[in-house]
């Protein structure tokens, strides 16, 4: 979950984020996008065995969003799919001394 601060400019940024994520999610029906995904996975066709969908967008998937009215104002809340560890956890695993290049490359891909 991501909870935005109650200030209006934070709420506006959250609305923009939701709009962008919606466009990405809806783009999965675009034939041009499907073609580009097929090209991207041309060396790994097994990754397309279950079909092409939002899991191939390489962006977090927004599941829901809503307004929460609390004692410190109204907050915009976004609910995302469960992800793996975050970048901070990876950095901690290497004692904040730098992440090995092969792992950085894998994360970047």
URVENLIN-V891731 format. One record per residue. N is the residue number from 0. OMEGA is omega as a letter, one per 30 degrees, with the letter a starting at -180 (none if undefined). Layout:
{{N:OMEGA} {N:OMEGA}}
This chain:
{{0:l} {1:a} {2:l} {3:l} {4:a} {5:l} {6:a} {7:a} {8:l} {9:l} {10:l} {11:l} {12:l} {13:l} {14:l} {15:l} {16:l} {17:a} {18:l} {19:a} {20:l} {21:l} {22:l} {23:a} {24:a} {25:a} {26:a} {27:l} {28:a} {29:a} {30:l} {31:l} {32:l} {33:l} {34:a} {35:l} {36:l} {37:l} {38:a} {39:a} {40:a} {41:l} {42:a} {43:a} {44:l} {45:l} {46:l} {47:a} {48:a} {49:a} {50:a} {51:a} {52:a} {53:l} {54:l} {55:a} {56:a} {57:l} {58:l} {59:a} {60:l} {61:a} {62:a} {63:l} {64:a} {65:l} {66:l} {67:l} {68:a} {69:a} {70:a} {71:l} {72:l} {73:a} {74:l} {75:a} {76:l} {77:l} {78:a} {79:l} {80:l} {81:a} {82:l} {83:l} {84:l} {85:a} {86:l} {87:l} {88:l} {89:l} {90:l} {91:a} {92:l} {93:l} {94:l} {95:a} {96:a} {97:l} {98:l} {99:a} {100:l} {101:l} {102:l} {103:l} {104:l} {105:l} {106:a} {107:l} {108:none}}
